Amino acid sequence: MAQWWGREARGGGGGTSVVVKMESPDWAVPQSEAAGAGPAGGKAGRGKNARQITWVLLLKAHRAAGKLTGAASAALSVAAAARRRVAAGRTDADAGAAPPGESPALRTRFYGCLRAFLVLSMLLLAVDVAAHLQGWHLAVDVPDLLAVEGLFAAGYASWVRIRLEYLAPALQFLANACVVLFLIQSADRLILCLGCLWIKLRGIKPVPKAGGKGSDDVEAGAGEFPMVLMQIPMCNEKEVASGDWALSAQAALVVAEIERFGSEAAIVLWTQQVYQQSIGAVCSLDWPRSNFLVQVLDDSDDAATSTLIKEEVEKWQREGVRVLYRHRVIRDGYKAGNLKSAMNCSYVKDYEFVVIFDADFQPQPDFLKRTVPHFKGNEDVGLVQARWSFVNKDENLLTRLQNINLCFHFEVEQQVNGIFLNFFGFNGTAGVWRIKALEDSGGWMERTTVEDMDIAVRAHLKGWKFLFLNDVECQCELPESYEAYRKQQHRWHSGPMQLFRLCFMDIIKSKICSHLVLGDGRQVGPEG
């Protein structure tokens, strides 16, 4: 290489040396552009070009090997993490998020069965691959396989016979069941979409009866407004977003503090902004202050977080707002236990309605004046649910997809079920409950992680009706990272089957189900 470079540099070939850099900055390939080279120069150029091609191929092979090594390392890391998690009997949920009453031994046995099934599946796959390499395809009849000598051929023939006689019919039945369920779900979606179209064309929406206090009743006295209890359950809400503050000038201050003090100060400042905005929005609702009470239900086990919440509550207390801070020492039952504990206070009997807002929700000032009037004159209405709106729906692809999914849920599912059935699943927040309906339904229960769906089912079985207001929105934020989205979806989907098992017999025995079966058209009131 050195001799060749020396000859080219001395001008033996009559050219100018040029260095061509490849994609990798650590490599460079010399190239000579001949100017009027003779036959000898052309022959040397051909040898030089061959060396260049060799170097290029070596570089590309090196890059490909590096990528393959990285991919293999990542795959091994994922496999090792999955092996450790399965061996420990853990799911994607945190250890503390297990449903109440679930046995750890049962979870371990369940995941042991999954491991055994996975190993068996891999063995059977290896057997099928080996049989395919031998030319024993499924088109070959079992008698033909029996004619083949050898223990492996006899065992594979027996396995094919078992598949044909026992496994194939069961799998065909499951496939048919899946098709039927798909058709049922498709029909359900089609009916919901047609119902939503009908609502839009006819302009159907719940309207308060005459005499209800709305946003225009500015001259009404405090005695004209019912007593409302508002609850804000909280639990280590460091990662929730606070809504409009992220779009205001305060966001720049937060970013500046993050750059100045680091992550710890960022967490404290972020948490403070969250609680200031959420508690402030609820305490600023347009309702006579003597007719509402705010309960801030803090289940946090972090001293710094609890201090921030308490300071915000004390600030609004000094401004004359009736707001109380409650902190449970024994945090049993998660959110349901927190709400149940708050409803056991002696002063709750003085209130007619209870409103629930999660820590990251910010209602509009006229929220109560647009929801509470729907209860007046409708003694069988137990819940008025508002729609969610999202301030960060265009943040990234994940938030845009979530926005599409949740908009369909509210615009179609909740609205249609509310208009035609007077029943839908309570969303856990941004809803107004009649306290009598909660008490009649048995109150909050900690038997499942979907306490909102649980109380909605039990209230409906008691005959209470629900109203969904698609034009009343409460602002919140969508999870922007996959990790936060995964945790949220696990909470939302881990309990419905458990709730179905618990409520199935109650549903069958309920008067509503009996009326549907017997064709009875009578309406069931809240008193049964």
ZIZI-V935105 format. One record per residue. N is the residue number from 1. RES is the residue in three letters. SS is DSSP state (alpha for helix, beta for strand, coil for the rest). OMEGA is omega in whole degrees, 0 to 359 (NA if undefined). D_FIRST is the distance of its C-alpha to the first C-alpha in Angstrom with 2 decimals. Layout:
[[N,RES,SS,OMEGA,D_FIRST] [N,RES,SS,OMEGA,D_FIRST]]
//
This chain:
[[1,MET,coil,181,0.00] [2,ALA,alpha,179,3.83] [3,GLN,alpha,180,5.52] [4,TRP,alpha,180,5.20] [5,TRP,alpha,179,6.12] [6,GLY,alpha,179,8.60] [7,ARG,alpha,181,10.07] [8,GLU,alpha,181,10.69] [9,ALA,alpha,180,12.16] [10,ARG,coil,178,14.38] [11,GLY,coil,180,15.85] [12,GLY,coil,180,15.25] [13,GLY,coil,178,15.49] [14,GLY,coil,182,18.26] [15,GLY,beta,179,17.16] [16,THR,beta,183,17.12] [17,SER,beta,180,14.24] [18,VAL,beta,177,15.59] [19,VAL,beta,179,14.72] [20,VAL,beta,180,16.41] [21,LYS,beta,178,17.70] [22,MET,coil,182,18.57] [23,GLU,coil,178,21.88] [24,SER,coil,182,20.67] [25,PRO,coil,183,20.47] [26,ASP,coil,184,18.00] [27,TRP,coil,174,15.08] [28,ALA,beta,183,13.52] [29,VAL,beta,178,11.48] [30,PRO,beta,180,10.49] [31,GLN,beta,182,12.62] [32,SER,beta,178,13.87] [33,GLU,beta,183,17.50] [34,ALA,beta,178,18.37] [35,ALA,coil,180,21.81] [36,GLY,coil,180,23.63] [37,ALA,coil,179,20.69] [38,GLY,coil,180,22.07] [39,PRO,alpha,180,21.57] [40,ALA,alpha,178,18.49] [41,GLY,alpha,179,16.95] [42,GLY,alpha,179,18.08] [43,LYS,alpha,177,16.45] [44,ALA,alpha,179,12.98] [45,GLY,alpha,179,13.89] [46,ARG,alpha,177,14.92] [47,GLY,alpha,179,11.67] [48,LYS,alpha,179,9.95] [49,ASN,alpha,178,13.05] [50,ALA,alpha,178,12.84] [51,ARG,alpha,178,9.58] [52,GLN,alpha,179,11.50] [53,ILE,alpha,178,14.56] [54,THR,alpha,179,13.12] [55,TRP,alpha,180,12.18] [56,VAL,alpha,179,15.66] [57,LEU,alpha,178,17.40] [58,LEU,alpha,179,16.05] [59,LEU,alpha,179,17.24] [60,LYS,alpha,177,20.54] [61,ALA,alpha,178,21.05] [62,HIS,alpha,178,20.58] [63,ARG,alpha,179,23.17] [64,ALA,alpha,179,25.49] [65,ALA,alpha,178,25.42] [66,GLY,alpha,178,26.27] [67,LYS,alpha,178,29.16] [68,LEU,alpha,178,30.46] [69,THR,alpha,178,30.43] [70,GLY,alpha,179,32.34] [71,ALA,alpha,179,34.81] [72,ALA,alpha,178,35.43] [73,SER,alpha,178,36.02] [74,ALA,alpha,179,38.46] [75,ALA,alpha,178,40.25] [76,LEU,alpha,178,40.68] [77,SER,alpha,178,42.03] [78,VAL,alpha,180,44.53] [79,ALA,alpha,179,45.59] [80,ALA,alpha,178,46.13] [81,ALA,alpha,178,48.18] [82,ALA,alpha,179,50.24] [83,ARG,alpha,180,50.85] [84,ARG,alpha,182,52.07] [85,ARG,alpha,179,54.27] [86,VAL,alpha,179,55.81] [87,ALA,alpha,179,56.37] [88,ALA,coil,180,58.20] [89,GLY,coil,182,60.33] [90,ARG,coil,173,59.36] [91,THR,coil,177,59.08] [92,ASP,coil,180,57.38] [93,ALA,coil,175,60.48] [94,ASP,coil,181,60.99] [95,ALA,alpha,181,63.14] [96,GLY,alpha,182,65.96] [97,ALA,alpha,179,66.07] [98,ALA,coil,179,67.59] [99,PRO,coil,181,70.91] [100,PRO,coil,177,73.98] [101,GLY,coil,181,75.39] [102,GLU,coil,183,72.30] [103,SER,coil,176,71.86] [104,PRO,alpha,179,68.45] [105,ALA,alpha,179,69.17] [106,LEU,alpha,177,69.67] [107,ARG,alpha,180,66.31] [108,THR,alpha,178,64.62] [109,ARG,alpha,180,66.32] [110,PHE,alpha,180,65.47] [111,TYR,alpha,171,61.74] [112,GLY,alpha,176,62.01] [113,CYS,alpha,178,63.34] [114,LEU,alpha,178,60.47] [115,ARG,alpha,179,57.94] [116,ALA,alpha,178,59.80] [117,PHE,alpha,179,59.91] [118,LEU,alpha,179,56.17] [119,VAL,alpha,179,55.43] [120,LEU,alpha,179,57.88] [121,SER,alpha,179,56.35] [122,MET,alpha,178,52.86] [123,LEU,alpha,180,54.31] [124,LEU,alpha,177,56.18] [125,LEU,alpha,178,53.10] [126,ALA,alpha,178,51.19] [127,VAL,alpha,180,54.13] [128,ASP,alpha,178,54.14] [129,VAL,alpha,179,50.42] [130,ALA,alpha,179,50.91] [131,ALA,alpha,178,53.94] [132,HIS,alpha,178,52.11] [133,LEU,alpha,177,49.40] [134,GLN,coil,180,52.28] [135,GLY,coil,180,53.64] [136,TRP,coil,181,56.74] [137,HIS,coil,180,56.93] [138,LEU,coil,179,59.91] [139,ALA,coil,179,61.17] [140,VAL,coil,180,61.94] [141,ASP,coil,179,65.54] [142,VAL,alpha,177,66.46] [143,PRO,alpha,178,68.40] [144,ASP,alpha,178,65.28] [145,LEU,alpha,180,63.40] [146,LEU,alpha,179,66.28] [147,ALA,coil,180,65.97] [148,VAL,coil,181,62.46] [149,GLU,coil,177,62.52] [150,GLY,coil,181,60.89] [151,LEU,alpha,181,61.54] [152,PHE,alpha,179,58.84] [153,ALA,alpha,179,60.27] [154,ALA,alpha,179,63.79] [155,GLY,alpha,179,62.73] [156,TYR,alpha,177,60.89] [157,ALA,alpha,177,63.94] [158,SER,alpha,179,66.15] [159,TRP,alpha,177,63.85] [160,VAL,alpha,179,63.95] [161,ARG,alpha,178,67.75] [162,ILE,alpha,179,68.00] [163,ARG,alpha,182,65.86] [164,LEU,alpha,188,68.00] [165,GLU,alpha,187,71.35] [166,TYR,alpha,186,70.89] [167,LEU,alpha,184,67.73] [168,ALA,alpha,178,67.56] [169,PRO,alpha,180,71.08] [170,ALA,alpha,179,70.43] [171,LEU,alpha,178,67.14] [172,GLN,alpha,177,68.82] [173,PHE,alpha,179,71.59] [174,LEU,alpha,178,69.15] [175,ALA,alpha,178,67.31] [176,ASN,alpha,178,70.66] [177,ALA,alpha,178,71.64] [178,CYS,alpha,177,68.44] [179,VAL,alpha,180,69.20] [180,VAL,alpha,178,72.73] [181,LEU,alpha,177,71.57] [182,PHE,alpha,179,69.09] [183,LEU,alpha,178,71.93] [184,ILE,alpha,180,74.20] [185,GLN,alpha,178,71.63] [186,SER,alpha,178,70.94] [187,ALA,alpha,178,74.69] [188,ASP,alpha,179,75.05] [189,ARG,alpha,179,72.37] [190,LEU,alpha,179,73.97] [191,ILE,alpha,179,77.40] [192,LEU,alpha,180,76.08] [193,CYS,alpha,177,74.42] [194,LEU,alpha,177,77.64] [195,GLY,alpha,178,79.60] [196,CYS,alpha,177,77.36] [197,LEU,alpha,179,77.78] [198,TRP,alpha,179,81.55] [199,ILE,alpha,180,81.59] [200,LYS,alpha,182,79.70] [201,LEU,alpha,182,81.94] [202,ARG,alpha,180,85.15] [203,GLY,coil,184,84.07] [204,ILE,coil,174,85.11] [205,LYS,coil,179,84.55] [206,PRO,coil,180,86.58] [207,VAL,coil,178,89.11] [208,PRO,coil,177,91.16] [209,LYS,coil,182,94.87] [210,ALA,coil,180,97.18] [211,GLY,coil,178,97.94] [212,GLY,coil,181,94.48] [213,LYS,coil,179,93.11] [214,GLY,coil,184,90.13] [215,SER,coil,180,88.13] [216,ASP,coil,183,90.97] [217,ASP,coil,184,93.60] [218,VAL,coil,183,93.25] [219,GLU,coil,181,96.95] [220,ALA,coil,178,97.11] [221,GLY,coil,181,98.04] [222,ALA,alpha,180,96.28] [223,GLY,alpha,180,98.88] [224,GLU,alpha,183,97.67] [225,PHE,coil,179,94.23] [226,PRO,coil,179,93.75] [227,MET,coil,185,92.30] [228,VAL,beta,175,88.56] [229,LEU,beta,181,86.42] [230,MET,beta,184,82.69] [231,GLN,beta,177,80.18] [232,ILE,beta,177,76.54] [233,PRO,beta,182,74.99] [234,MET,beta,177,71.91] [235,CYS,coil,177,69.62] [236,ASN,coil,186,66.51] [237,GLU,coil,181,65.64] [238,LYS,coil,187,62.63] [239,GLU,coil,178,60.48] [240,VAL,coil,178,63.08] [241,ALA,coil,188,62.90] [242,SER,coil,173,65.80] [243,GLY,coil,189,65.99] [244,ASP,alpha,184,66.53] [245,TRP,alpha,181,65.48] [246,ALA,alpha,181,61.80] [247,LEU,alpha,184,62.50] [248,SER,coil,181,64.46] [249,ALA,coil,179,63.76] [250,GLN,alpha,180,63.90] [251,ALA,alpha,179,60.52] [252,ALA,alpha,178,58.86] [253,LEU,alpha,179,60.63] [254,VAL,alpha,179,59.41] [255,VAL,alpha,179,55.78] [256,ALA,alpha,178,56.18] [257,GLU,alpha,178,57.66] [258,ILE,alpha,180,54.85] [259,GLU,alpha,185,52.24] [260,ARG,alpha,188,54.39] [261,PHE,alpha,178,55.60] [262,GLY,coil,190,53.23] [263,SER,alpha,182,53.87] [264,GLU,alpha,178,57.06] [265,ALA,alpha,179,58.84] [266,ALA,alpha,180,57.59] [267,ILE,alpha,181,59.22] [268,VAL,alpha,182,62.49] [269,LEU,alpha,178,62.60] [270,TRP,alpha,180,61.73] [271,THR,alpha,180,64.46] [272,GLN,alpha,179,66.97] [273,GLN,alpha,180,66.34] [274,VAL,alpha,184,66.75] [275,TYR,alpha,177,70.11] [276,GLN,alpha,183,71.38] [277,GLN,alpha,183,70.84] [278,SER,alpha,179,72.13] [279,ILE,alpha,179,75.18] [280,GLY,alpha,180,75.90] [281,ALA,alpha,180,75.88] [282,VAL,alpha,180,78.39] [283,CYS,alpha,181,80.62] [284,SER,coil,181,80.72] [285,LEU,coil,182,82.11] [286,ASP,coil,181,85.06] [287,TRP,coil,179,87.85] [288,PRO,coil,185,90.74] [289,ARG,alpha,179,89.50] [290,SER,alpha,185,92.62] [291,ASN,alpha,174,91.89] [292,PHE,beta,179,88.44] [293,LEU,beta,180,86.77] [294,VAL,beta,173,83.04] [295,GLN,beta,174,81.87] [296,VAL,beta,188,78.39] [297,LEU,beta,186,77.64] [298,ASP,beta,176,74.87] [299,ASP,coil,184,73.47] [300,SER,coil,174,70.48] [301,ASP,coil,179,69.74] [302,ASP,coil,185,67.66] [303,ALA,alpha,181,69.78] [304,ALA,alpha,179,67.87] [305,THR,alpha,179,68.23] [306,SER,alpha,179,71.93] [307,THR,alpha,179,72.51] [308,LEU,alpha,180,71.00] [309,ILE,alpha,182,73.16] [310,LYS,alpha,178,76.27] [311,GLU,alpha,179,75.78] [312,GLU,alpha,178,75.49] [313,VAL,alpha,180,78.67] [314,GLU,alpha,178,80.55] [315,LYS,alpha,180,79.56] [316,TRP,alpha,174,81.14] [317,GLN,alpha,178,84.14] [318,ARG,alpha,178,84.81] [319,GLU,coil,174,84.81] [320,GLY,coil,179,87.59] [321,VAL,coil,179,85.72] [322,ARG,coil,182,87.00] [323,VAL,beta,183,83.80] [324,LEU,beta,176,83.51] [325,TYR,beta,179,80.63] [326,ARG,beta,178,80.64] [327,HIS,beta,180,78.28] [328,ARG,coil,175,78.59] [329,VAL,coil,177,78.08] [330,ILE,coil,187,77.95] [331,ARG,coil,179,75.51] [332,ASP,coil,172,76.70] [333,GLY,coil,177,76.36] [334,TYR,alpha,183,73.53] [335,LYS,alpha,179,74.50] [336,ALA,alpha,178,77.60] [337,GLY,alpha,178,78.83] [338,ASN,alpha,180,78.26] [339,LEU,alpha,179,80.28] [340,LYS,alpha,179,82.97] [341,SER,alpha,180,83.44] [342,ALA,alpha,180,83.84] [343,MET,alpha,179,86.40] [344,ASN,coil,178,88.53] [345,CYS,coil,185,89.42] [346,SER,alpha,184,93.14] [347,TYR,alpha,181,92.83] [348,VAL,alpha,182,91.04] [349,LYS,alpha,180,94.49] [350,ASP,alpha,185,95.17] [351,TYR,coil,182,92.39] [352,GLU,coil,183,92.42] [353,PHE,beta,176,88.77] [354,VAL,beta,181,85.44] [355,VAL,beta,182,82.14] [356,ILE,beta,175,78.75] [357,PHE,coil,172,75.58] [358,ASP,coil,190,72.29] [359,ALA,coil,183,70.53] [360,ASP,coil,182,68.18] [361,PHE,coil,179,70.91] [362,GLN,beta,179,72.53] [363,PRO,beta,173,75.71] [364,GLN,coil,183,77.09] [365,PRO,coil,182,80.19] [366,ASP,coil,184,82.49] [367,PHE,alpha,182,81.21] [368,LEU,alpha,181,84.51] [369,LYS,alpha,178,86.66] [370,ARG,alpha,181,84.82] [371,THR,alpha,184,84.87] [372,VAL,alpha,180,87.99] [373,PRO,alpha,180,90.50] [374,HIS,alpha,177,89.55] [375,PHE,alpha,185,91.36] [376,LYS,coil,182,94.68] [377,GLY,coil,178,97.00] [378,ASN,coil,185,94.54] [379,GLU,coil,179,95.64] [380,ASP,coil,178,93.61] [381,VAL,beta,181,90.27] [382,GLY,beta,184,88.36] [383,LEU,beta,170,84.90] [384,VAL,beta,185,83.56] [385,GLN,beta,176,79.76] [386,ALA,beta,181,77.70] [387,ARG,beta,175,74.37] [388,TRP,beta,169,71.06] [389,SER,beta,191,68.91] [390,PHE,beta,183,65.37] [391,VAL,coil,182,64.06] [392,ASN,coil,184,60.38] [393,LYS,coil,181,60.43] [394,ASP,coil,184,57.64] [395,GLU,coil,179,55.35] [396,ASN,coil,183,52.79] [397,LEU,alpha,180,52.67] [398,LEU,alpha,179,54.34] [399,THR,alpha,178,57.30] [400,ARG,alpha,178,57.72] [401,LEU,alpha,177,57.95] [402,GLN,alpha,179,60.39] [403,ASN,alpha,178,62.45] [404,ILE,alpha,181,62.77] [405,ASN,alpha,183,63.85] [406,LEU,alpha,175,66.34] [407,CYS,alpha,175,67.75] [408,PHE,alpha,180,68.63] [409,HIS,alpha,183,70.18] [410,PHE,alpha,186,72.41] [411,GLU,alpha,186,73.07] [412,VAL,alpha,188,73.78] [413,GLU,alpha,184,74.42] [414,GLN,alpha,183,76.28] [415,GLN,alpha,182,78.17] [416,VAL,alpha,179,79.34] [417,ASN,alpha,178,80.37] [418,GLY,alpha,182,82.17] [419,ILE,alpha,189,84.09] [420,PHE,alpha,184,85.11] [421,LEU,coil,186,85.17] [422,ASN,coil,178,85.70] [423,PHE,coil,174,83.14] [424,PHE,coil,180,79.44] [425,GLY,coil,175,77.25] [426,PHE,coil,184,77.57] [427,ASN,coil,175,74.20] [428,GLY,coil,182,74.84] [429,THR,coil,180,74.95] [430,ALA,coil,179,76.38] [431,GLY,beta,179,79.56] [432,VAL,beta,180,83.25] [433,TRP,beta,167,85.27] [434,ARG,beta,185,89.02] [435,ILE,alpha,178,89.65] [436,LYS,alpha,179,92.46] [437,ALA,alpha,178,90.02] [438,LEU,alpha,181,87.70] [439,GLU,alpha,180,90.62] [440,ASP,alpha,182,92.07] [441,SER,coil,179,88.75] [442,GLY,coil,178,88.47] [443,GLY,coil,182,86.20] [444,TRP,coil,179,82.58] [445,MET,coil,182,81.49] [446,GLU,coil,186,78.50] [447,ARG,coil,181,78.33] [448,THR,coil,180,75.19] [449,THR,coil,178,72.21] [450,VAL,coil,183,73.37] [451,GLU,alpha,179,76.55] [452,ASP,alpha,177,76.75] [453,MET,alpha,180,76.89] [454,ASP,alpha,182,79.28] [455,ILE,alpha,179,81.83] [456,ALA,alpha,180,81.59] [457,VAL,alpha,181,82.40] [458,ARG,alpha,178,85.28] [459,ALA,alpha,179,86.70] [460,HIS,alpha,178,86.61] [461,LEU,alpha,175,88.33] [462,LYS,coil,176,91.07] [463,GLY,coil,180,91.57] [464,TRP,coil,181,89.93] [465,LYS,beta,181,88.33] [466,PHE,beta,175,85.08] [467,LEU,beta,177,84.27] [468,PHE,beta,181,80.83] [469,LEU,beta,183,80.50] [470,ASN,beta,181,77.53] [471,ASP,beta,176,78.26] [472,VAL,beta,186,78.22] [473,GLU,beta,176,74.71] [474,CYS,beta,188,73.45] [475,GLN,beta,175,70.05] [476,CYS,beta,180,67.38] [477,GLU,coil,175,63.61] [478,LEU,coil,174,61.38] [479,PRO,coil,183,58.73] [480,GLU,coil,179,55.43] [481,SER,coil,181,53.18] [482,TYR,alpha,182,52.89] [483,GLU,alpha,178,53.96] [484,ALA,alpha,179,57.19] [485,TYR,alpha,180,57.81] [486,ARG,alpha,179,57.40] [487,LYS,alpha,179,59.91] [488,GLN,alpha,182,62.35] [489,GLN,alpha,177,62.22] [490,HIS,alpha,178,62.73] [491,ARG,alpha,184,65.87] [492,TRP,alpha,188,67.13] [493,HIS,alpha,184,66.61] [494,SER,coil,187,67.26] [495,GLY,coil,185,71.05] [496,PRO,alpha,180,72.50] [497,MET,alpha,176,72.76] [498,GLN,alpha,178,74.34] [499,LEU,alpha,178,76.76] [500,PHE,alpha,178,77.59] [501,ARG,alpha,182,78.50] [502,LEU,alpha,186,80.70] [503,CYS,alpha,187,82.44] [504,PHE,alpha,182,82.75] [505,MET,alpha,176,86.29] [506,ASP,alpha,178,87.40] [507,ILE,alpha,181,86.18] [508,ILE,alpha,183,88.08] [509,LYS,alpha,186,91.25] [510,SER,coil,179,91.15] [511,LYS,alpha,180,93.83] [512,ILE,alpha,179,91.29] [513,CYS,alpha,180,89.89] [514,SER,alpha,179,93.47] [515,HIS,alpha,178,94.44] [516,LEU,alpha,181,91.48] [517,VAL,alpha,184,92.36] [518,LEU,alpha,179,96.11] [519,GLY,coil,180,95.73] [520,ASP,coil,184,97.57] [521,GLY,coil,181,97.00] [522,ARG,coil,176,98.37] [523,GLN,coil,181,96.20] [524,VAL,coil,180,95.59] [525,GLY,coil,183,96.25] [526,PRO,coil,180,94.88] [527,GLU,coil,179,97.93] [528,GLY,coil,NA,97.22]]
//
